[in-house]
Amino acid sequence: MAVLVFAEHSNAALNDVTAKTVAAAQAFGGDIDVLVAGHNAGGAAAAAAKLAGVRKVIHVEGEAFSHALAEAVEALVVPMMAGYDAFFAPATTTGKNVAPRIAAKLDVMQVSEITKVIDTSTFERPIYAGNAIMTVKSSDAKKVVTVRGTAFQAVAATGSASVETAAAPAGPFKSAFVSEEIAKSDRPELAGAKRVVSGGRALASAEQFNQYILPLADKLGAGVGASRAAVDAGYAPNDYQVGQTGKVVAPELYVAVGISGAIQHLAGMKDSKIIVAINKDEEAPIFQIADYGLVGDLFKIVPELTSKL
């Protein structure tokens, strides 16, 4: 029994969700190898070798892997799967991009966003915005699985696995990376932040979102999030969205400001360790899952809270 874990990384560094995906692979059982495919990704490969429970790291260099193009990753992974029983990838934008193509080429079912491994063929995954848990059993000889990182504890960096290099598949590929626009911020990246401050539609404008949410986030050293209603209203950019159709987060502290708590939003943050809700409506659904609730005018509460931090 052997599992190939697809590493999420920035070439220079390994994303924390990779360590959580390795934890899911440990629950599956067998030997665990981590695939680091990138461009100048030696730093990420070295970090992957330190993950506990990893047998070896397979390091593949190539221009096509600098942005993890699905076509190139599939050409690399599919031949390798002859030696593995399962392929595990984080349920990130990258993992969700490459895993379906690999599953299709292997002619197997993909098991998406698992939150628990019951045995080598049975998994749990959330459905209906997290309000129900489905048990999925796959009879395929090869398993292709994406892992919801918030459901697993990251393995420690106490390993000393060997790093092997492998040849990149020969191109050219039909798809090619063109360009990207990256929003730069000194704040923690939302998906991996240990503290998150999110604003909702009650903030009433983009100006007030920035005026009230950003200073509080800066005082807490937190990432910034938003409800879908706030994003749709133009108060915050799309990459701030937390929820079923946005990012799924599970920080140590989640502060929800002016967010009522629609099911779609709760699906993206209800696994947070401590939830603080600020809302003028004491009947708001967010208070049903909040550890601490403040009922009142956010335009008075938030500045006072910020000033006392």
PyMOL commands that set and color helices and strands:
alter all, ss='L'
color gray80, all
select helices_A, chain A and resi 16-28+42-49+63-65+70-83+93-106+149-151+190-192+201-203+206-220+228-232+238-240+263-266+285-288+298-308
alter helices_A, ss='H'
color red, helices_A
select strands_A, chain A and resi 2-6+31-38+56-61+86-90+110-114+116-119+122-127+132-137+143-147+162-166+195-199+223-226+253-257+274-279+292-295
alter strands_A, ss='S'
color yellow, strands_A
deselect
rebuild
show_as cartoon
